């Protein structure tokens, strides 16, 4: 399985419905099933459109954060790829 190593220097918060969710913007490579950031491994869960995600993305993130999982958004083109650690 391909694992994408991400640089913490590229991390920026995404203000989203009262939360600051960690986000990294990437360019060319296709989505990966797993990424690593600062020694923490995250697994791909699902994606949402950047425009038009409405309340579905914040609700999805809150549900998983309440279960103790850490979200990481990878923004690529017109989609947010949600990874959970």
PyMOL commands that set and color helices and strands:
alter all, ss='L'
color gray80, all
select helices_A, chain A and resi 8-10+54-66
alter helices_A, ss='H'
color red, helices_A
select strands_A, chain A and resi 3-6+12-16+19-26+34-37+40-49+71-76+79-84
alter strands_A, ss='S'
color yellow, strands_A
deselect
rebuild
show_as cartoon
